[in-house]
Amino acid sequence: MKVVILQSSYVPWKGYFDLIHDADVFCFYDEVKYTKNDWRNRNKLLDKNGEFWLSIPISKEAVKKKISEVELPGNDWQKKHYSVIMSTYYSAPQKNVLKSLLDDIYLNNDWQHLSQVNQYSTKRIAEYMGLKTEFKNSASYNLDGDRINRLISLIKQIGGTEYISGPSAKNYLSGSETLFADAGIKLSFKNYGPYAPYSQNITSFSNHVSIIDLLMFIPQEKVIDYLTPINDPV
């Protein structure tokens, strides 16, 4: 069983969903410390002027908490983000198709915690894309031990036999290959892309933006083709 364990992110880019696509089980790892100026509470959209940040306001006290403990302000940010998304992509061909999904995420819920909105929106977007991956939450498991042994234990509790990690974790996991092998777990590293380009709000293609950008321009039944790296066996 292939497992991915990763912190939740706010409407993440397509590489995040490529990892979900590769996994049998994707486990949100939000029982770790919140990191400032990261992808936990923000991501990028793209208008005719280029990339810009869409950020959920977070208290300075958040850096002292786990991701799952980070509380959100009222719901004013939800309405603002919804408005920004709809106005940014007002002429996008899939805007009306995507509207019900965005309504559900931003207008039909009153989010109290960052982890909640991140996990819910990620699962809803994955469902919209037709991904069949099973989602789990690390809060449901025993998380004792140091950082590597805790991770290995979590994989084993989930029932994983292969752990897929993003390329940025190579340094983090460096030197621990033997620990994974001794636990009977294959350690694999994901290479993001190359992904097929598509028409955007600007002529110069921008790859590292929120998945919302892709969903606004590509028909629902074809998004998986743009999620999977070119020439990547499926």
N, C-alpha and C positions, 0 to 999 in steps of 0.2 A: 504493500500500500504506500503510495506516494503522499508525503505530507509537506505542507508549507506552514511555517509558523512565523507570523509577522505582526508588527504593531499596526493598528488601524490608522488609516490616513483619510483626510478629507477629500472626497470625490477624486481619487487618485488617477494617475496617468494610465495609459493602456498597458504598460509593462507590468503594473501591479495585477491587472486582470489577466495578463498572459500567464503569470505565476499561478493564479487561481485556476486558469484553464488547464495547466499542467498537473495539478494536484487532484488526488482523490479526496483528500481532506485538507481544508484550509482552516487553521486555528488562529484566531485573533489573540495577540500576545500583549494585552493592555494592562497586565499586572506588573508593569515595569515603569520606571520613572518617565514622566513627561519631559520632552526636550523642546526647548524654546527655539524659534526660528527654523522649524523643521516642517515636515509634511503633515503633522498631526492635525493642525487646525487651519491649513491654508493650501491652496493650489492655484494654478495659473489658467486663465482663459485667454482668448485671442480675439482681438477686434482689428479694425483696419489700421490701427496705429501700432499694433504689435501685442506682445504679451503683457498681461497685468495680473496682479495678485487679487485673489478673492479670499479674504481672511475672516475667520470667526474671532471676535474679540475674546481674549483670554486674560484673566487676572494674573498679576505678577506672582501671586502665591502659588500658581499652578506648578512652577518648577520644583516645589517641595512635595508634590504629590505624584501618585501613580496616574497613568493615563486614564484609567477607569474611575479615578476619583475627581477628575477635573470637572468642576461645575461650570455651567454656561450662564450668561446674563439672560434677561427676558427673551422674548422671541422676535424682537425688532430686527435683529440681524437676519433671521430667516426670511422675512418679507423683503428685506433689502437685497439679499443674495438672489432670491427668486426674480426680483425685478431686474437686477443687473444681468442675469443669465438670459432672460427673455428679450431684453432690449439689445444685448450684444449679438444675439442670434435671431433677430427679428425676421430676417429674410432667409434663414437656413431652411433647406428643403424638408427636414424632418422635425421642425419645431413643433408642429401641431401633433405629430405622433408621440413625441417625447413629453408633451405637456402634462399628461395624466400622471406620468412617473414623477415629474418635478413637483406637481401639485401634492402628491402623496408625501414626498420627502420634506417639502418646505412649508406647505400650507395646512396639511391635515394632521400634523403632529406638533406638539410643544415640547421641544427637547430640553432636558434638564442637565444632561452630562455629555461631554464631548464624545466619549466612547460610544454612547448610544446612537448618536446621529451618524457617526462614522461607520459603525457596524451595520446599522439598518440600511443606510444608503448603498453601501457596498453590496450587500446581499440582494437588494432590490435591483440594482443595476446589473448584477450578474444574472439574475433571473430574466431580466429584459433581454440580455444578450444570448440567452439559451444555454448558459453554463450549468452543468449538472453536479458541480463540486459540492460536497457536504461541508457545512460551516460548523465550527466549534469555537468555544470560548475558553481561554486558559484559566479563567476564574473557577472553572468546574473541576480543576485537577489539583493534585498535590504539587506544589512548586518549591520544594525544599532543595537545598544544595547550592553549590556555587554556580556561576552563570552557565558553564558548559554542561556540567552534570545535571543541572536543572532542565536544560533544554533536551538533553538525551532522555532523561526520565519522562518528560512530557511527551516526546515522540513515542516512547514505548507504551505509555499509558493510553495514547490514542490508538496504538496498534500499527504504527508506521514501520515500514522496512526500508524506506528510502526517504531521505530528507533533502528537499530542494531549497537552496538558498540563493538569494540575489548575489550578484558579483561583488557588491560593496561589503559583504560580510566575510570575504576571504581572509582579510587580516584578522578580523574578530575570531575566526575559527582556526586560524593558522596554528599548527602544532597539536591540534586535537583530533586529527584524522584517526589515530590509533584508538582513541576512546570510542569513536563512532563504530569503527570496525569491530572492536571487542564487544560492543553492544548489539552487533548484528544489523547495523544500520548503514546503508549505502549513502555516502555524502556526495551530492551533486550540486553544481553551481550553474545557475541560469545565465544565459547570454541574452540580453534584450535586443530583439530585432535581428537584422534590419526589417523594419515594417514598411509595408506598401504606403506610399503617400496618397493623399486624397485632396480634393478641392477644399480650401479653407476661406476665411475672411480676407486673407492676404495672399499674394502670389508667391511669396517666399515661404516654403513649407516649414512649419514649426512642429517638432516631434514631441517635445516634453511639456505637454499641456494636459489639463484634466481630460478624462475620458468623455466628459460632456461634449467637448469639441467634436470628437469622432462621431458620437451618437447623433449630433445635430446635422451631420452631412451625409451619413451613410444609412441606407435603409436597414431596418431592424434585422431582416433575414440575412444580410450580408456583412454585418459588423464583425463576425467571427473571422472572416477572411482577412480583415485588417488588424486583427488582434494577433494572429499567428504569424511569426516571422517568415519572411520569404524563404522558400526552399526548406523550411523546417518540416521534417516528417511528422505527420499527425497520427 
